[in-house]
Amino acid sequence: MLQHSSIAPAAALAADVGGPAQPLLTVRGLTKHFPLKQGKLVRAVDGVDFEVLKGETLGVVGESGCGKSTTARLLMHLMDPTAGELVFDGRTVGSRDLSLKEFRRQVQMVFQDSYASLNPRLTIEDSIAFGPQVHGVSRKESVARAHHLMDRVGLAPARFAERYPHELSGGQRQRINIARALALQPRMVILDEAVSALDKSVEAQVLNLLADLKREFGLTYVFISHDLGVVHYISDRVMVMYLGQVAEIGPSDALFAAPAHPYTKALLSSVPSMDPSNRTLVAPLAGDPPNPINPPTGCRFHPRCPQAARVCAQAMPAVTTVQLHHAARCLVHEPGSGHPLAAAAALAA
């Protein structure tokens, strides 16, 4: 039987991937609206709910403008949310239980632009050691930690410690950004398009480095990317976003093998393949995503959806479980929604 849920059942998945179900970060109703003139709002992120489990990699995908990077910045509190709540390991972020300074020691971020992320006036050694010093670690210990991490990411301190960002390649700078993120010994790292600007050979090296560091330091990742192949490779679960909302969330292999949301199906069908047997018959999406200032009524995907019915323009679908640990925001999978395909989906489930 289908189950109605506001958050995908990530907890049950943890038992399958090794260990008890323990969310490290719980996101409830996360919203960010940017005000414009004449009382209009840009609804960049609009009521997002999800969990990040301890030790997992949660991949986040979607078209440009879907809210991926804004969500990342909201998770880091680099901008204030319009509404919503973050709970990190049982403590509410920004409350007396967990200050923003302590939260940012526990959660770090690696950005897409490896050059703009680094202070051009600081040496590599100082860039990595700066964060620990802000949090009270001595200069001597901070530098020792920086050197250890430089070694760990494959950049010998003897050669690179006194260099400046402009003297390094893009891949080397991104390795430094990863080392800097780990300098505070965080429990979770948010990677916002961290490998998208790299050449494919360098990208593979950095992805393997991230996998090794995750095992070594017991990290949890939120991995944001537009590259579906990379997301499938590195992620335990995948969250698909569309126009500021969660469209689908589930185990990586299950989502790529049998996507439940029409938007996810269209995304996967857009991946090019040299194998003729892998070519899909799913038609590409027509048009561009709707304007986030004036989103469609009902389901936000219905103007582009090949399965859209009249009810899709009237009722906002909820996130509904369609398979074990797998959920989608689509009226087709919502019992009693009135969608013509809902009864058939219920029988198949």
Number of C-alpha atoms within 10 A of each C-alpha: 11 17 15 16 14 16 21 26 21 23 16 14 21 20 12 11 13 10 11 14 16 18 20 19 22 19 18 18 18 22 23 25 18 13 12 10 6 6 6 12 15 17 22 22 30 22 18 20 20 20 21 22 24 21 23 23 25 26 28 28 23 24 16 12 17 22 23 28 21 20 24 21 16 20 24 20 16 11 13 13 20 15 14 17 17 22 18 19 15 14 17 17 23 16 10 9 10 17 13 14 12 13 19 19 19 16 21 23 24 24 20 21 18 23 17 10 14 21 13 13 11 15 17 27 23 21 23 29 26 20 18 22 17 12 12 9 15 13 15 11 13 22 22 14 22 27 22 16 23 24 14 15 20 12 18 14 17 10 8 19 19 13 15 19 24 12 10 15 13 19 19 19 21 26 25 28 26 27 27 28 23 28 23 24 17 19 20 27 22 23 23 24 19 24 28 16 15 17 12 11 9 15 17 14 14 21 16 13 16 18 14 14 17 19 11 9 13 15 20 23 28 22 25 28 23 18 14 18 12 18 21 17 12 20 20 21 26 28 26 23 23 23 24 27 22 27 27 26 31 29 23 22 15 16 23 17 11 10 22 25 24 23 23 24 18 18 19 17 18 16 13 10 11 7 7 7 7 11 13 15 7 14 11 13 16 10 8 9 18 15 12 19 15 11 16 16 14 16 22 24 24 20 18 17 17 15 14 20 17 12 17 24 16 12 15 17 20 20 25 25 27 26 16 16 19 24 33 30 26 28 28 28 29 25 17 11 18 16 20 15 16 18 17 12 15 16 9 9 12
